[in-house]
Amino acid sequence: GGARPVCWPTMCKHDPSFTEADCVYSPSHWTVDGAEPAQAMNRFVAGLTASVARVKAMTPSTLQVHKFGDDEREAFDIYGPLKTDSLFIWIHGGYWQEGVREHVAPVVEQMLAGGITVVSVGYRLSSPNRPVSALIYDVAATIEKVLALFPDTGRIVVGGHSAGGHLAYKVCALLKSSRITGIALVAGIFDLTELQPTVIGTPIGMTAEDALESSCRADEYSEGEIEALFLVGDCDTPRFRSQAIELHDGLKARKIKSQWVELPNVDHFTIIEGLSIESTKQTKLLKKFCSIQSL
């Protein structure tokens, strides 16, 4: 009950060409302070750019870039030592069609301070010729390369933001690696079945078949196989929020250890900005979840 927060418009007031489905899957339309979509995106990118600059200044000696394909996106970056008890593998978001692996920077700032090595995984983006399912296999193959470089690391968590959270869930379900102990899903999207006709699905030629095959299901994991952490802002879009709750509930019903945490006064973008700040709830939760001490 109570007053609806400013981040809950009743319809798409930002763009008359947008359908309701377009709106509920457009995080820039659901901001904590009611900012216009373009302003929200510009602010987010400016924050990421500043964080990237801080990380570059901080980690010249600890950054290793591993390239393994012809495409510049076929690479992963290691921040921190190879000899580590705790490893966090990060997959960037961007609705499978944009984003860069350098945008891991806010995560790196606090994880390195907590003694956790971070690997940011790149991947070739989706297009009408590259369905989302192809990205899942690509990222899985890359993560296998990463795991081989950390043979003695005891705590390995795979995570990501937005579409990166989706890829983290699907990739770990595909790999079934006993070495991966947790998945950290930050403002993730999990059910793709409504996306096909939207402004998100159309540019990449998403089909109903690919949307269904690439959606996340609770029955992809079994008891004792994985531990999940869902972090979601209370001002994220209604679909992102409801999907996280549904998947969390589905995992719990299968006796899979899962935490679902809703962060107050946080949207799809400020959830990431907050990860560069030591005192935020999301930073503390993620650090604890990724640390060897949590085993």
Secondary structure, 3 states (H helix, E strand, C coil): CCCCCCCCCCCCCCCCCCCHHHHHCCHHHCCCCCCCHHHHHHHHHHHHHHHHHHHHHHCCCCEEEEECCCCCCCEEEEECCCCCCEEEEEECCCCCCCCCHHHHHHHHHHHHHCCCEEEEECCCCCECCECHHHHHHHHHHHHHHHHHCCCCCCEEEEEEECHHHHHHHHHHHHHCCCCCCEEEEECCCCCCCCCCCCCCCCCCCCCHHHHHHCCCCHHHCCCCCCEEEEEEECCCCHHHHHHHHHHHHHHHHCCCEEEEEEECCCCCCHHHHHHHCCCCHHHHHHHHHHCHHHC
